[in-house]
Amino acid sequence: MKRCIAVIISLLIVLLLAFAFMNRGVIKDHFVASTFDASPEIERLTESLDLTPTGERIFLASEPAIGGAEHFTAWCSGVNHSEESHVLGCFKRNNIFLFNVTDPRLEGIVEVTAAHELLHAVFARMTPAEQEALAKELRAEYDRLVTDSPELAERMQVYESLSPTAYANELFAVLGTEELSLSKKLEARYANWFNNRVDIVDVHEQVFSVFIDLRARAASLSEELTTLKASIEKRSDEYTASVAAYNSETAEFKDRNERFEFSNNVAEFDEIRWHLLDWHADLEDQLASLRTDTDRYNELRDELEGLKQIGAELDASMNSMPAPIIEAPEPSDQVEE
């Protein structure tokens, strides 16, 4: 009897050790997450992400840190940004590092970046077989989405040189944080870590609409400026030529009048005089229109310069993330009256 009990205990120990070995990653995550001393910023970030218990465990086990440019640069130095990191964060040595964006116009971007990096941490915990299976699933979903989303193709283009596994890693993070409508199978996967993934995608769209609107307005302004400038220059040339012709005819009319050519033809005098008066009034209208459009051009040009400045400010506030390129006319393009 004692021998049977000893055998059972031995088997239980073996089973326990085998279980611990097979789940050593999860056990380690539980330990690290439970002992991790999260900063107040990380605590607030964790709460705003609305993670499942599994998602929160992996996030905290990655010992996330958030800091300004100096810290972020040091944390993520040496990282291949096309492969291992997002624009404002990186997953390095099993840790998540985030850049602290404080510009109110970009509120929520830290949360989106944190979710992106969390998915890298999730991917890193998968076995090669699991990663391979997920890669096929992700690629099929990408092929479905990209037919109606050239933006997604452009988004993933930077990763095309990566290995299939590394590409799948990035696609996993991008789809999970940036695409609203996914297959039920993928949604079920992401539900393992996010209680409401749609909220993260909504924040992503709100944040990056700042750049989309900025680019759209800049493009509209540039087009309007180009059209308006061409119109002003054409009409200005026409106005200059018309003024020269008017001055010539006025001088001729004056000379004829001084030679008393209209003494016996008052009707002709009145006809030419009224013609010149109408012409003069038309020239004044043309000049007023040119001045109005010149003022409009300069206002639009100033607005475009302002957008360029906003782009520079956002670029600075987001550290390594390129702001949209917004070209403004050079000073030499200023329209003068």
C-alpha positions in Angstrom: 0.0 0.0 0.0 2.8 2.4 0.9 4.6 1.4 -2.2 1.5 2.3 -4.3 1.1 5.6 -2.6 4.8 6.4 -3.3 4.4 5.4 -6.9 1.3 7.7 -7.2 3.2 10.5 -5.6 6.1 10.0 -7.9 3.8 10.0 -10.9 2.1 13.2 -9.7 5.5 14.9 -9.3 6.5 13.8 -12.8 3.2 15.0 -14.2 3.6 18.3 -12.3 7.1 18.8 -13.6 6.0 18.0 -17.1 3.1 20.4 -16.9 5.4 23.1 -15.5 7.9 22.5 -18.3 5.3 22.7 -21.0 3.8 25.8 -19.5 7.0 27.4 -18.3 6.4 30.5 -20.4 3.0 31.1 -18.9 4.3 30.5 -15.4 7.1 32.9 -16.0 4.7 35.5 -17.4 2.5 35.1 -14.3 5.5 35.6 -12.0 6.9 38.6 -13.9 3.5 40.3 -14.3 2.6 39.8 -10.6 5.9 41.3 -9.5 6.2 44.0 -12.1 6.1 47.5 -10.5 4.1 49.4 -13.1 4.4 53.2 -13.2 1.2 55.3 -12.9 1.4 56.0 -16.7 1.6 52.3 -17.4 -1.3 51.5 -15.0 -3.5 54.1 -16.8 -2.4 52.7 -20.2 -3.2 49.1 -19.2 -6.7 50.1 -18.0 -7.4 52.1 -21.2 -6.4 49.2 -23.4 -9.2 47.1 -21.8 -7.2 43.8 -22.0 -8.4 40.3 -21.2 -6.6 38.7 -18.2 -4.3 36.9 -20.7 -3.6 40.1 -22.6 -2.9 42.0 -19.4 -0.6 39.2 -18.2 1.5 39.3 -21.4 1.5 43.1 -21.4 2.8 43.4 -17.9 5.1 40.5 -18.3 6.7 42.5 -21.1 7.6 45.1 -18.4 6.3 48.0 -20.5 8.1 51.4 -20.1 7.1 54.8 -21.4 9.3 57.8 -21.7 10.4 60.8 -23.6 12.8 61.1 -26.6 16.0 60.6 -24.7 14.8 57.4 -23.0 13.0 56.1 -26.0 16.1 56.5 -28.2 18.3 54.6 -25.8 15.7 51.8 -25.3 15.1 51.2 -28.9 18.6 51.8 -30.2 19.8 49.2 -32.7 16.3 48.0 -33.5 15.5 47.4 -37.1 12.4 49.6 -37.3 11.2 48.0 -40.5 11.0 44.6 -38.7 10.7 44.8 -35.0 9.1 48.0 -34.0 6.3 50.4 -34.6 6.9 54.1 -35.3 6.5 55.1 -31.6 7.5 51.9 -29.9 9.6 48.8 -30.0 9.5 45.2 -28.7 13.1 44.5 -27.8 14.6 41.8 -25.6 11.0 40.7 -24.7 10.2 44.2 -23.4 7.8 46.8 -24.7 9.1 50.4 -24.9 6.8 53.3 -25.8 7.4 56.9 -26.7 5.3 59.3 -24.7 3.4 61.5 -27.2 1.9 64.5 -25.4 0.5 66.5 -28.3 -3.3 66.7 -27.6 -3.9 66.5 -31.3 -2.6 62.9 -31.2 -4.4 61.7 -28.1 -4.7 57.9 -28.1 -1.6 57.2 -30.3 0.3 55.8 -27.3 -2.6 53.3 -26.7 -2.6 52.2 -30.3 1.2 51.7 -30.3 1.0 49.8 -27.0 -1.6 47.4 -28.5 0.6 47.0 -31.6 3.6 46.1 -29.5 1.6 43.8 -27.3 0.7 41.7 -30.4 4.4 41.5 -31.1 4.9 40.1 -27.6 2.0 37.6 -28.2 3.5 36.5 -31.5 6.9 36.0 -29.8 5.3 33.5 -27.4 4.0 31.3 -30.1 5.7 28.2 -31.3 7.1 28.1 -34.8 4.3 25.8 -35.9 1.7 28.2 -34.4 3.4 31.2 -36.1 3.4 29.3 -39.5 -0.3 28.5 -39.2 -1.1 32.1 -38.2 0.9 33.4 -41.1 -1.2 31.5 -43.6 -4.4 32.8 -41.9 -3.1 36.4 -41.9 -2.0 36.3 -45.5 -5.4 35.0 -46.6 -7.1 37.8 -44.8 -4.6 40.4 -46.2 -5.3 39.2 -49.7 -9.0 39.6 -49.1 -8.7 43.1 -47.6 -6.2 44.5 -50.0 -8.5 44.3 -53.0 -10.5 47.2 -51.6 -7.7 48.8 -49.6 -4.7 50.2 -51.5 -3.8 52.0 -48.2 -3.2 48.6 -46.5 -1.0 47.5 -49.4 1.0 50.8 -49.0 1.1 50.3 -45.2 2.7 46.8 -45.6 5.0 47.7 -48.5 7.8 48.6 -46.1 7.8 45.1 -44.7 8.1 43.3 -48.1 11.8 42.5 -47.7 11.3 40.7 -44.4 11.2 37.0 -43.9 7.8 35.3 -44.1 7.7 35.0 -40.3 8.8 38.5 -39.6 6.3 39.8 -42.2 3.5 37.8 -40.5 4.6 39.3 -37.1 4.1 42.8 -38.5 0.8 41.9 -40.3 -0.5 40.4 -37.1 0.1 43.7 -35.3 -1.2 45.9 -38.1 -4.4 44.0 -38.8 -5.2 43.8 -35.1 -4.9 47.5 -34.4 -5.7 49.1 -37.7 -8.4 47.0 -39.6 -12.0 47.2 -38.5 -13.6 44.2 -40.3 -11.7 40.9 -40.0 -12.7 37.3 -40.3 -14.5 35.6 -37.4 -11.6 33.3 -36.9 -9.1 36.2 -36.6 -11.5 38.2 -34.4 -11.7 35.2 -32.1 -7.9 35.1 -32.0 -7.6 38.8 -31.1 -10.4 38.4 -28.5 -7.9 36.3 -26.5 -6.1 39.6 -25.6 -8.5 42.4 -26.2 -12.0 42.8 -24.8 -12.9 45.3 -27.4 -10.5 45.5 -30.3 -12.8 47.7 -32.3 -12.2 50.5 -29.8 -8.4 50.4 -30.5 -9.1 50.6 -34.3 -11.4 53.5 -33.8 -8.7 55.4 -31.9 -6.2 54.6 -34.6 -8.5 56.0 -37.2 -9.2 59.1 -35.2 -5.5 59.8 -34.6 -4.4 59.2 -38.2 -7.3 61.2 -39.6 -5.3 64.2 -38.4 -2.7 63.3 -41.0 -5.2 62.3 -43.7 -7.1 65.6 -43.3 -3.8 67.5 -43.2 -2.6 65.9 -46.5 -6.0 66.3 -48.1 -6.3 70.0 -47.3 -2.7 70.6 -48.4 -3.3 68.8 -51.7 -6.5 70.9 -52.2 -4.7 74.1 -51.4 -1.8 73.3 -53.7 -4.2 72.6 -56.6 -6.2 75.7 -55.9 -3.0 77.8 -55.7 -1.7 76.4 -59.0 -5.0 77.2 -60.8 -5.3 80.6 -59.2 -1.7 81.6 -59.9 -2.1 80.6 -63.6 -5.3 82.6 -63.8 -3.8 85.7 -62.2 -0.8 85.6 -64.4 -2.8 85.2 -67.6 -5.3 88.0 -66.6 -2.5 90.2 -65.5 -0.8 89.9 -68.9 -4.1 90.7 -70.5 -4.7 93.6 -68.2 -1.2 95.0 -69.0 -1.8 94.7 -72.7 -5.2 96.3 -72.4 -3.9 99.2 -70.4 -1.2 99.8 -73.0 -3.9 99.8 -75.8 -6.2 102.1 -73.7 -3.4 104.6 -73.1 -2.5 104.6 -76.8 -6.1 105.2 -77.9 -6.6 107.8 -75.2 -3.5 109.7 -76.3 -4.6 109.5 -79.9 -8.1 110.8 -78.9 -6.5 113.7 -77.0 -4.3 114.6 -80.0 -7.2 114.6 -82.4 -9.3 116.7 -80.0 -6.4 119.2 -79.7 -6.3 119.4 -83.5 -10.1 120.2 -83.4 -10.9 117.2 -85.5 -14.2 116.7 -83.8 -15.4 120.4 -84.3 -17.9 119.3 -86.9 -18.5 115.8 -85.6 -19.7 115.9 -82.0 -21.3 112.5 -82.4 -17.9 110.8 -83.1 -16.3 112.6 -80.2 -19.1 111.4 -77.8 -18.9 107.9 -79.2 -15.1 107.6 -78.7 -15.3 109.4 -75.3 -18.0 107.0 -74.0 -16.0 104.0 -75.4 -12.9 105.1 -73.5 -14.9 105.7 -70.3 -16.5 102.2 -70.5 -13.0 100.8 -71.2 -11.5 102.6 -68.2 -14.3 101.3 -66.0 -13.7 97.8 -67.3 -10.0 98.1 -66.5 -10.8 99.2 -63.0 -13.0 96.1 -62.6 -10.2 93.9 -63.9 -7.7 95.5 -61.5 -10.0 95.0 -58.6 -10.6 91.4 -59.5 -6.8 90.8 -59.8 -6.2 92.4 -56.4 -9.0 90.3 -54.8 -7.6 87.1 -56.3 -4.0 88.1 -55.3 -5.2 88.6 -51.7 -6.9 85.2 -51.9 -3.8 83.6 -53.3 -1.6 85.0 -50.5 -4.2 83.9 -47.9 -4.2 80.3 -49.3 -0.4 80.4 -49.5 -0.2 81.4 -45.8 -2.6 78.6 -44.9 -0.4 76.1 -46.7 2.6 77.4 -44.9 0.7 77.0 -41.7 -0.1 73.3 -42.5 3.6 72.8 -43.3 4.4 74.1 -39.8 1.8 71.8 -38.2 3.3 68.9 -40.0 6.7 69.9 -38.6 5.2 70.2 -35.1 3.6 66.8 -35.3 6.8 65.3 -36.6 8.7 66.7 -33.6 6.1 65.5 -31.1 6.2 62.0 -32.5 10.0 61.6 -32.6 10.8 59.1 -35.3 7.5 59.0 -37.2 7.6 60.9 -40.5 4.9 63.6 -40.7 3.1 64.0 -44.1 5.3 65.9 -46.6 3.5 69.2 -47.3 5.1 71.4 -49.9 4.4 75.2 -49.9 5.4 77.5 -52.7 8.8 79.2 -52.4 8.8 82.9 -51.6 9.5 83.6 -55.3 6.0 82.3 -56.1 4.4 85.2 -54.1 1.9 87.0 -56.3 2.5 90.7 -56.3 -0.1 93.4 -57.2 
